């Protein structure tokens, strides 16, 4: 029993906690160093309580993260419920009143995390994010329920700069034929 009590007093490793994080707008921005390699670890995250799933009665928490992983820019969505599987799930999103897009996304093994990894798709997402206040995400799956989340993304320019500092996007995003029309009426 005394050994367990001593373990409770041990300090947690700051590399796995949110120490030294700052907030900009709705974003939590982290900058740390990998204690093994010395390489920078950067991330920007925003959370929402406005996440729904057709198989879950109550709204749930969800998260959006911008980060570099193995020197590649990543957009990562996390949910508390299963959202689908790789072969039969589609992710679409819309910023403010801008035209919506479908993104090539990958569902990770637990079926609760969705990532956009393609550099051009990440660039397109980030370009729209930079000038937006609200992001709506919709996920549809043949073997799972429909899911959605709405994020307040104010402060995104600082989040993009910090979260993707170690793997900056270069070049212009590719045009997407799968763009969805705007929901605003024609002028």
N, C-alpha and C positions, 0 to 999 in steps of 0.2 A: 504493500500500500504506500509506503513512503516514496518508493521509486515513481509511482504514478503521480504523486503530488509534485515531485520535482519536475517531472515532464510538463506539468501544467504551467510552470513558471518559465519554461524555455521560450525564447523569443522566436517568432515565426520568421522565415526567410523573406526579406523584402522583395525578392525577385518573384515571389508567387502571391504577393498581397498587393493591394492598391495603396502603396505608400508613395507619398510625394506627388500624387495626382493633382491636376488642376482642372477647373471647370471653365468652359467657354460656352456661353449660351446654355444649351441643354446637354452638351457633350462633356464627358469625363475623358481627359487626355492624360495618358501615362507615357513617361519616357524613363526607361531604366536600361541597365547594362546587363548582359548575360555574364554571370559570374564565372563561367568557364572560359568563354571565348573573348569576352570583352566587347562583343558586338552590341550595337544598340538594339533595344527592343522598344518599339513604339506602337501605340494603339490609341484609337479614339473610339469611344462607345457612347451610345445613347440608348436609353431604355424607354419602354412604353407599358402602360397598363391597358392599352386599347388593342388587345390582340384577341381574336376570336377563332373558334374552330367549330365546325358544324356538329362535332361529336362531343363537345364540352359545353356544359351549361353556362358557366360563368366566364367572363373575360379573364385573360391570363396575362402574365408578364411576357414580354418578348424583348429581344435586344438586336441592335445593329452595331456592327464593329467594322472599322477600317483599320487594316493592319498589313504588315509585310510578313510573309512566311516563305522562307527559303528564297529571299530576295525577289519575291513576286507579290504584286499588290492583290489584296483579297478584300472582298466585301462579304461579310459573314452575318447571317441572320440566325438567331437562336430562339427556340420556342420551348415551352414546357409540355407540349403535346406533339404527337407524331404528325408530320405533314405530308408524307408520301415516300416514294422510292425513286431511284434514279431513272428507271426506264419509262415511267409513265406519269411524271409530274412536270408541271410547267409553272414558272414563276413570272409574274408580270408586275410592273410597278408604274406609278405615276407620281410626279412631283407637282405640287400646286395645281394649276390649270394647264400645265404643259402636256403635250402628247405623251401617251403611255408607251411602254416598251415591254417586250418579252425578252428575257435574258436566258442564255444558256447557263444553267445552274446545276450544281451537283449536290445531291442529298448525302450527308455523311451517314455512317453506319447505324447510329442510333435513331435515324429518321426524324430527328428534331432540329438538326442544323442544316442550313442551306448556304452554299458558298457560290459566289460568282468569282471565277478564277481567270477567265480569258482576259488578257490585258486590254484589248479593244472594248470589250463589254464593261470592264471596270472603268475605263476612261470615259465611256459614254455615261455611265451611272454617276461618276464623280463630277463630270461637267454639268449635268443637270442639278446635282446636289448643291453645288457651290452657290447657286443663286436662288435657293428654295427655302421654304419655311416648313412645309409639310410633305411627308412621303407616305404614300399608301402602297402596300404590298399585298398581292393576292396570289395564293398558291392553290392550284387545282390538281387533283390526282385521281387516277382511275381506281386505285386500290386503297384510297384513304379519303378522309373528309376534306372539305374545302376549308382553307385557313386564310386569315387576313391580319394585318397589323397596320396601325397608323402611327407614325413617329413625328414628333416635333423636332425639326432638324436645324433650328436657328443656331447660328455660330459655326456653320459647316466649313467655311473657308479655313479657319484655324484648325478644325478637326482634320480636314484633308491634309493640310500642310504637316501637321504633327503625325498623324496616323500612317501616312505614306511617305514620310521623310526619307526612309532608308531604301525605298524602291520607287522613285518618282516615275510617274507616267510620262511617256514621251510619245510624240506623234498624235495624230487626230483620231478620234473614234471612227470606226467604220460605219457607213450608213446601214441602217437596219430596215430591211424590207418588211419585217414583222411589226412595224410601228402601228399602234392603235390610234384611231382618230381622237381628237380632243373632244371632251364632253361639253365644251362651251359652244353655244349657238353661234352660227356665222354672223359676222358683223354687217 
